[in-house]
Amino acid sequence: MTVPMWVFGRTTADATSGSVVKVPASIAAAQLVDPGQWTLLTGVYDGAHHQLFLYVNGIRQGAQGDTDTDDDTGDGIVFDGPWQASGTFNIGRGRISTGVYSDYANSLVDDVRVWTGVMSDTAIDQLYLNEVPIPL
């Protein structure tokens, strides 16, 4: 049985030999999906420091990547092979090394936003506070 959890990921290289790196790295650190509940997901890739972060409802769920910053992940993963993505931007599905799409989200997705640059923890928390629905 697959446990539904929120993840944000990328591959370590632009090649079929690249491995997939996900945040959070394990189910023990994951925010489980709460079906039917509004959720704000924020994925951050810090290209300057080669790190991935996932936030669920404004709370950081983990980090993966280089260890040369204050956000030391300690995982030993290095994203040192940058590439120019030429494909489409995908939300709610992944692509495996054979080029086949998989891991489809069985959910509704609304109000997708994309920023250039890195948002701070404070800015992401404020984004959540500004967007959380008010119960009727």
C-alpha positions as CSV (number, residue, x, y, z in Angstrom):
1,M,0.0,0.0,0.0
2,T,1.3,3.5,-0.9
3,V,1.0,6.0,1.9
4,P,-0.2,9.4,0.5
5,M,2.3,12.1,1.4
6,W,3.3,15.4,-0.1
7,V,6.7,15.4,-1.9
8,F,8.8,17.8,-4.0
9,G,11.6,16.5,-6.0
10,R,14.1,16.6,-8.9
11,T,16.7,14.4,-10.5
12,T,20.4,14.7,-9.7
13,A,21.3,14.9,-13.4
14,D,19.8,15.5,-16.8
15,A,20.3,11.9,-17.8
16,T,18.6,8.5,-17.3
17,S,21.4,7.7,-14.8
18,G,20.3,10.6,-12.5
19,S,18.5,9.6,-9.3
20,V,15.4,11.2,-8.0
21,V,15.8,13.2,-4.8
22,K,12.6,14.0,-2.9
23,V,11.8,16.2,0.1
24,P,11.0,14.9,2.6
25,A,13.4,12.0,2.2
26,S,11.3,9.5,4.2
27,I,7.7,8.8,5.3
28,A,8.8,9.4,8.9
29,A,9.3,13.1,8.2
30,A,6.4,13.5,5.8
31,Q,3.2,15.5,6.1
32,L,0.5,13.0,5.2
33,V,-2.2,14.0,2.7
34,D,-5.5,14.9,4.4
35,P,-8.1,14.1,1.8
36,G,-10.7,16.8,1.3
37,Q,-8.7,19.5,3.1
38,W,-7.4,22.7,1.6
39,T,-3.6,22.6,1.6
40,L,-0.9,25.1,0.5
41,L,2.1,23.4,-0.9
42,T,5.3,25.4,-1.6
43,G,8.3,23.8,-3.3
44,V,11.5,25.8,-3.3
45,Y,14.7,25.1,-5.3
46,D,17.6,27.2,-4.3
47,G,19.9,27.0,-7.3
48,A,22.6,29.1,-5.8
49,H,23.0,26.6,-2.9
50,H,21.7,23.5,-4.7
51,Q,19.0,22.7,-2.2
52,L,15.3,21.6,-2.3
53,F,12.7,22.5,0.3
54,L,9.1,21.6,0.8
55,Y,6.6,23.5,2.9
56,V,3.1,22.2,3.8
57,N,0.8,25.0,5.0
58,G,3.8,27.3,5.7
59,I,5.8,24.7,7.7
60,R,9.1,23.4,6.3
61,Q,8.9,19.6,5.9
62,G,12.6,19.0,5.1
63,A,15.5,19.9,2.9
64,Q,17.8,18.0,0.5
65,G,21.0,19.0,-1.2
66,D,24.3,20.6,-0.6
67,T,25.7,21.0,2.9
68,D,27.6,24.3,2.5
69,T,24.9,26.7,3.9
70,D,23.2,27.4,7.2
71,D,20.5,24.9,6.0
72,D,22.9,22.0,6.3
73,T,21.0,19.0,5.2
74,G,23.7,16.4,6.0
75,D,22.5,14.1,3.2
76,G,25.5,14.3,1.0
77,I,23.4,14.9,-2.1
78,V,25.0,17.3,-4.6
79,F,23.2,18.9,-7.5
80,D,26.4,19.8,-9.5
81,G,25.1,19.1,-13.0
82,P,22.9,22.0,-14.0
83,W,20.8,21.8,-17.2
84,Q,18.5,23.8,-19.3
85,A,15.1,22.3,-19.1
86,S,13.4,22.1,-22.5
87,G,10.3,20.2,-21.6
88,T,7.0,21.3,-20.0
89,F,6.5,22.4,-16.4
90,N,4.5,19.7,-14.7
91,I,2.3,19.8,-11.6
92,G,0.8,16.7,-10.2
93,R,2.8,14.1,-11.9
94,G,6.4,12.8,-12.2
95,R,8.5,11.5,-15.0
96,I,10.7,8.4,-14.6
97,S,14.0,7.7,-16.4
98,T,12.3,6.0,-19.3
99,G,10.5,9.2,-20.1
100,V,7.1,7.8,-19.0
101,Y,4.9,10.0,-16.7
102,S,3.9,8.5,-13.4
103,D,2.9,9.3,-9.8
104,Y,-0.2,11.2,-10.8
105,A,-1.9,13.3,-8.1
106,N,-5.4,12.1,-7.5
107,S,-6.6,15.5,-6.5
108,L,-7.8,19.0,-7.5
109,V,-5.1,21.6,-8.2
110,D,-6.0,25.3,-8.2
111,D,-4.2,28.6,-8.2
112,V,-0.7,27.5,-9.2
113,R,1.9,30.3,-8.9
114,V,5.6,30.2,-9.9
115,W,8.2,32.7,-8.7
116,T,11.8,33.2,-9.8
117,G,14.2,33.4,-6.9
118,V,14.0,31.9,-3.4
119,M,11.3,32.8,-0.9
120,S,12.2,32.9,2.8
121,D,10.6,30.8,5.5
122,T,8.9,34.0,6.8
123,A,7.5,34.9,3.4
124,I,6.2,31.3,2.8
125,D,4.5,31.3,6.3
126,Q,2.9,34.7,5.5
127,L,1.7,33.4,2.1
128,Y,-0.1,30.6,4.0
129,L,-1.6,33.0,6.5
130,N,-2.9,35.2,3.7
131,E,-4.4,32.3,1.8
132,V,-5.9,29.9,4.4
133,P,-9.6,29.7,3.8
134,I,-11.9,31.1,6.5
135,P,-14.5,28.4,7.6
136,L,-18.1,29.3,6.9
